[in-house]
Amino acid sequence: MIDSPHEECGIVGVFAPNEDVATMAFFGLFALQHRGQEAAGIAVSDGETVHLHKDIGLVAQVFNPHNLAPLKGNYAIGHTRYSTTGSSSARNSQPFLIDTYLGPVAVAHNGNLVNAADLRKDLLKRGVGLSSSSDSEVLTMMLAGAEGDTWDRRIQHVMSRWVGAYSLVVLTLQGVFAVRDPWGFRPLSVGMLPSGGHAVASETGALHTLGCQAIREVQPGEIVTLSNNALRVYQAVPRASRLARCVFEHIYFSRPDSFWDGLSVHQVRQNLGTQLAREAPVDADVVIPVPDSSIPAAIGYSRTSGIPYNDGFIKNRYIGRTFIEPTDSLRKQGVALKFNVIEDNVRGKCLIVIDDSIVRGNTSGPLLKLLRDAGAREIHLRITCPPIAHPCFMGVDMGTYKELIAHRMSVEQIREHVGCDTLHYLTLEGMMMAVGRQEGYCTACFNGDYPIAVEFGNTKTGFEKNGIA
Ligand code: SF4
């Protein structure tokens, strides 16, 4: 959980006449804070003008009553960012807002286009200036110049040129559109607000926060127009013949109270723990999770194995992302800044530790050392997914082979490196059995089977090396 991949972003959209849509978007983003902690922004339309506020920081650091007050209107979109394409400068924060022939348009994007470099070159050749290194700006500028005299036609037109992961919310003077790529990489759902109108968000958990009912997914390839009564749903491009939902939403990214692919994330995580207990049983005194994302899996492992569950770590829930650099002596504390051990629960005991993933492998060792220092007798580490041996080009921050420990080392070498007595990764088959579906998911970071053609070397800061940083 401390060495898990970072999701790119969380997005929301709201259409609610006579409501304070900016505050609703704020609470939607607040519920999606775990998806991106580097910057946040909200754009609002009152039918005549689009107002925007965005900055670097957590949602609650970026917004206050003073800067929310001028964001008046019927329509809003919002974004909370973790950088994948483009580093985390303020210039790359979203929504992107530009003026066009059809009036202002603002875009918030979750995902990553794998053909962004080519699209970017095309734009630059045509004399379109770009002010950031983000693929989301490329996508916004393409929308501005697209054919079609309505926004849904323009969106449809450019969708046929975009390859990769994009869940989008698009704000114009008169509406909010929700758009999802034909492969369905990233989640996006809509629901009806209690006061009338609709909201859209990356996760169903955020829609529940806003009190939404009748929640449905935006289906792959769809454009959904938010409105007061019925939603207008339009299959803009055909669904891909091979759907590719990111399986990591189940393992780590999504809130456990969210649904992904119609499945309860919490239930799938419990199933992952059950599968682990079947694949890699071991005699032990207690099952402990690395909080928070591994808690349901640890419950599943405990139930299946009959070995009691208990807390071993307490995580500081408020540490989040901080812009205050720790002092040298605090930095040496490393993971201890974030986790404390409950010594009574681990001293002299044989532990099964459940974690969701190991990406770079530089924090699992210090975390397990905290348990050793507290007197743990044996540590058996169980991971709820297979080794991550391949990069992700679809919007998750693990873009190169060399950063992935499972690409460089065998499982036995990793076991030695992190310092546990035994190590087992859930098999690909076991993971998909826990999900309950064999088809329709991307599993490329585990088996290298990319659902779309990808260009190796396409890293998150690739554009920055060639120009804007
Ligand atoms: S490569 Fe892995 S992280 Fe990336 S979209 Fe596929 S399953 Fe998700």
Residues whose N, C-alpha, C, O or C-beta is under 5 A from the ligand:
A	BS01	SF4	C246 V247 F248 P391 C392 M394 V396 C442 T443 A444 C445
